[in-house]
Amino acid sequence: MKVLFIGDVVGNPGRKVLKEILAPLKKELSVNFCVANGENAAGGSGITYVVAQEMFNAGVDAITMGNHTWSKKDITSFIDNEPRIVRPANYPPHLPGRGSTIISGQGGSLGIVNIIGRVFMDNTDCPFRAVEKEIEYLKSFTRAIIVDFHAEATSEKSAMAWYLDGRVSCVIGTHTHVQTSDERILPCGTGFISDVGMTGPYDGILGVERNLVIEKFLSGMPVRFEVAKGCVQFNAVEIDIDERNGKTIRINRIRKILDS
């Protein structure tokens, strides 16, 4: 089973990249399933129904979220009825949406879990305990399970990967928008990368218009951020999973810089 996981899609530039290169890339790599983090997909913060459908139409099979899950109010009107979107499983249980899902196709079935970190982030329930519950449920249906750990601290993401080694196929870090070069397969077969990076503006600061970020650092005053323009980047990770045992066979970083 071959899975393509795309880093945080930021605004219209990120969605435009998906529409332009995703279909041919999936064909080139013989991808069975494509998952993308979409928590920044609508105007740089959150997601809307229209934006989600745009991503699905571009070839994304499932969307994970993060700390900007609720930034666009209309998500509460559709997330319960859209099983292809998962929000952090360690959010309070009464909130709309789900923390895990299963997508199926010719390549078999893939379980997807979304959790959010607590180090340098807002307080949430324990991600380690939350992921246990989701994995136990998914294991009844498939051995191929990936975890999107949306977190700030590399140490917390690394701890999660080692904690889950041999129990999930891959732990993929998201949130920082900077791709790391530490992809590896742990001893018991779990793939890991601290952060897959972002898909969107290349010449901004983490996808934001750079002059606005600089102004905020210089003045200390609130600044309304805008998605940057110019060249774009595509960051993803390609994962080969042995669907018989759920172990990762190969993990490969993908990074492309494209004209706007």
C-alpha positions as CSV (number, residue, x, y, z in Angstrom):
1,M,0.0,0.0,0.0
2,K,1.4,3.4,-1.0
3,V,0.2,6.5,1.0
4,L,1.0,10.1,0.1
5,F,0.7,12.5,3.0
6,I,0.7,16.2,2.2
7,G,1.9,18.8,4.7
8,D,-0.3,21.6,5.9
9,V,-2.1,23.1,2.9
10,V,-2.0,26.9,3.3
11,G,-4.7,29.1,1.6
12,N,-5.5,29.4,-2.1
13,P,-1.8,29.0,-3.1
14,G,-1.7,25.6,-1.4
15,R,-4.9,24.5,-3.0
16,K,-3.8,25.7,-6.4
17,V,-0.7,23.5,-6.1
18,L,-2.9,20.5,-5.4
19,K,-5.0,21.1,-8.4
20,E,-1.9,21.5,-10.6
21,I,0.4,18.6,-9.6
22,L,-1.5,16.1,-7.4
23,A,-3.2,14.0,-10.1
24,P,0.0,13.4,-12.2
25,L,2.1,12.9,-9.0
26,K,-0.3,10.2,-7.7
27,K,-0.1,8.5,-11.1
28,E,3.7,8.7,-11.2
29,L,4.1,7.3,-7.7
30,S,1.2,4.7,-8.0
31,V,-0.4,6.2,-4.9
32,N,-3.3,4.2,-3.3
33,F,-4.4,6.8,-0.8
34,C,-3.7,10.6,-0.4
35,V,-4.1,12.3,2.9
36,A,-3.5,16.1,3.5
37,N,-3.5,18.3,6.5
38,G,-6.1,21.0,5.8
39,E,-6.3,23.1,9.0
40,N,-4.9,26.2,7.1
41,A,-6.6,25.6,3.8
42,A,-9.2,28.4,4.0
43,G,-7.5,31.8,4.0
44,G,-4.6,30.4,6.1
45,S,-6.7,29.3,9.1
46,G,-9.4,26.6,9.2
47,I,-11.4,25.0,6.5
48,T,-14.9,25.5,4.9
49,Y,-17.2,23.0,3.1
50,V,-16.3,24.5,-0.3
51,V,-12.6,24.4,0.4
52,A,-12.8,20.8,1.6
53,Q,-14.7,19.7,-1.6
54,E,-12.0,21.5,-3.6
55,M,-9.3,19.4,-2.0
56,F,-11.3,16.2,-2.5
57,N,-11.8,17.1,-6.1
58,A,-8.1,17.6,-6.5
59,G,-7.4,14.1,-5.4
60,V,-7.2,14.2,-1.6
61,D,-8.9,11.1,0.0
62,A,-8.9,12.4,3.6
63,I,-8.2,15.6,5.5
64,T,-6.6,15.9,8.9
65,M,-6.9,19.1,11.0
66,G,-5.2,20.7,14.0
67,N,-5.3,23.8,16.3
68,H,-7.2,25.9,13.7
69,T,-10.0,23.3,13.4
70,W,-12.7,25.7,14.5
71,S,-11.4,28.9,12.9
72,K,-14.2,28.8,10.3
73,K,-17.5,28.6,12.0
74,D,-19.3,26.6,9.2
75,I,-17.2,23.5,9.9
76,T,-19.6,22.6,12.7
77,S,-22.4,22.4,10.1
78,F,-20.7,19.6,8.1
79,I,-17.9,17.8,9.9
80,D,-20.3,15.3,11.6
81,N,-21.5,14.2,8.2
82,E,-18.1,14.1,6.5
83,P,-16.2,11.0,7.5
84,R,-13.2,12.0,5.3
85,I,-12.3,14.8,7.7
86,V,-10.8,14.1,11.1
87,R,-10.0,16.6,13.9
88,P,-7.8,16.0,17.0
89,A,-9.0,12.9,18.9
90,N,-8.0,14.5,22.2
91,Y,-10.4,17.4,21.9
92,P,-13.4,17.2,24.4
93,P,-15.6,14.2,23.3
94,H,-18.8,16.3,23.0
95,L,-17.4,18.4,20.2
96,P,-18.4,17.8,16.6
97,G,-16.5,15.5,14.3
98,R,-14.3,12.4,14.9
99,G,-10.7,11.7,15.8
100,S,-10.2,8.8,13.4
101,T,-11.5,7.4,10.2
102,I,-11.0,4.6,7.7
103,I,-10.8,5.0,4.0
104,S,-11.0,2.1,1.6
105,G,-10.0,1.5,-2.0
106,Q,-8.2,-0.8,-4.4
107,G,-5.1,-0.7,-2.1
108,G,-7.1,-2.0,0.9
109,S,-8.1,0.0,4.0
110,L,-6.2,2.7,5.7
111,G,-6.9,4.0,9.3
112,I,-6.2,7.6,10.0
113,V,-5.8,9.2,13.5
114,N,-5.5,12.9,14.2
115,I,-4.1,14.1,17.6
116,I,-2.8,17.4,18.9
117,G,0.2,18.0,21.2
118,R,0.3,19.8,24.5
119,V,3.8,21.2,24.7
120,F,3.7,25.0,23.7
121,M,0.1,24.4,22.6
122,D,-3.4,25.0,24.1
123,N,-4.3,22.5,26.9
124,T,-6.1,19.4,25.7
125,D,-6.6,15.8,26.9
126,C,-3.5,13.6,26.9
127,P,-2.7,12.7,23.3
128,F,-1.0,9.5,24.3
129,R,-4.1,8.1,26.0
130,A,-6.4,9.4,23.3
131,V,-4.5,7.7,20.5
132,E,-4.7,4.4,22.3
133,K,-8.4,4.4,22.1
134,E,-8.5,5.3,18.4
135,I,-5.9,2.6,17.5
136,E,-7.8,-0.1,19.4
137,Y,-10.9,0.7,17.4
138,L,-9.1,0.9,14.0
139,K,-7.2,-2.4,14.5
140,S,-10.5,-4.3,14.2
141,F,-10.7,-3.1,10.6
142,T,-7.1,-2.7,9.3
143,R,-3.5,-3.0,10.2
144,A,-2.4,0.0,8.1
145,I,-2.8,3.0,10.4
146,I,-1.2,6.4,10.2
147,V,-1.2,9.1,12.9
148,D,-1.0,12.8,12.1
149,F,0.4,14.3,15.3
150,H,-0.2,18.1,15.1
151,A,2.4,19.4,17.6
152,E,5.0,22.1,18.2
153,A,7.7,20.2,20.1
154,T,10.0,17.7,18.2
155,S,10.5,15.9,21.5
156,E,6.8,15.3,22.0
157,K,6.4,14.0,18.4
158,S,9.4,11.8,18.8
159,A,8.1,10.4,22.1
160,M,4.8,9.6,20.4
161,A,6.5,7.8,17.6
162,W,8.6,5.6,19.9
163,Y,5.5,5.0,22.1
164,L,3.6,3.7,19.1
165,D,6.4,1.8,17.4
166,G,5.1,-1.5,16.1
167,R,1.5,-0.5,16.7
168,V,0.9,1.9,13.9
169,S,2.3,2.2,10.4
170,C,3.6,5.8,10.6
171,V,3.6,8.8,12.9
172,I,3.7,12.0,10.8
173,G,4.3,15.3,12.5
174,T,2.5,18.4,11.3
175,H,2.0,22.1,12.5
176,T,5.5,23.8,12.2
177,H,5.3,24.2,8.4
178,V,9.0,23.4,8.2
179,Q,9.9,20.0,6.7
180,T,12.5,18.1,8.7
181,S,15.1,15.7,7.3
182,D,14.8,13.0,10.0
183,E,12.5,10.5,8.3
184,R,13.2,7.0,9.4
185,I,11.7,3.6,10.2
186,L,11.8,2.6,13.9
187,P,12.9,-0.9,15.0
188,C,9.4,-2.4,15.2
189,G,8.3,-1.0,11.8
190,T,6.7,2.4,12.4
191,G,7.7,5.1,10.1
192,F,8.3,8.6,11.5
193,I,9.1,12.2,10.4
194,S,9.0,15.1,12.9
195,D,7.3,17.4,10.4
196,V,6.3,16.9,6.9
197,G,6.3,20.7,6.2
198,M,3.7,22.8,4.4
199,T,2.2,23.2,0.9
200,G,1.6,26.8,-0.1
201,P,3.6,30.1,-0.3
202,Y,7.4,29.7,-0.4
203,D,8.5,33.3,0.0
204,G,6.4,34.1,3.1
205,I,7.1,33.2,6.7
206,L,5.4,29.9,7.4
207,G,3.0,30.8,4.6
208,V,2.2,34.3,5.9
209,E,3.1,37.6,4.1
210,R,6.6,38.2,5.4
211,N,6.3,42.0,6.0
212,L,3.4,41.5,8.3
213,V,5.3,39.0,10.4
214,I,8.3,41.3,10.6
215,E,6.1,44.2,11.6
216,K,4.6,42.2,14.4
217,F,8.1,41.3,15.7
218,L,9.2,44.9,15.5
219,S,6.2,46.6,17.0
220,G,4.8,43.9,19.3
221,M,1.3,45.0,18.2
222,P,-1.4,42.8,16.8
223,V,-1.2,42.4,13.1
224,R,-3.8,40.8,10.8
225,F,-2.0,38.1,8.9
226,E,-2.5,37.4,5.2
227,V,-1.5,34.4,3.1
228,A,1.7,35.2,1.2
229,K,2.0,35.4,-2.6
230,G,4.7,34.4,-5.0
231,C,6.5,31.1,-5.5
232,V,4.9,28.0,-3.9
233,Q,6.2,24.9,-2.3
234,F,4.9,21.3,-2.1
235,N,6.0,19.2,0.9
236,A,4.8,15.6,1.4
237,V,6.0,12.2,2.5
238,E,5.5,9.0,0.5
239,I,5.0,5.9,2.7
240,D,5.1,2.2,1.5
241,I,3.1,0.0,4.0
242,D,3.0,-3.8,4.1
243,E,-0.8,-4.2,4.5
244,R,-0.3,-7.7,5.8
245,N,1.3,-6.5,9.0
246,G,0.9,-2.7,8.9
247,K,4.7,-2.1,9.0
248,T,6.3,0.7,6.9
249,I,8.7,-0.6,4.3
250,R,9.9,2.7,3.0
251,I,9.4,6.4,3.8
252,N,10.5,9.1,1.5
253,R,10.4,12.9,1.7
254,I,9.1,14.9,-1.2
255,R,9.8,18.7,-1.6
256,K,9.1,20.8,-4.7
257,I,9.5,24.5,-5.3
258,L,7.3,25.8,-8.1
259,D,6.6,29.1,-9.8
260,S,3.4,30.8,-8.7
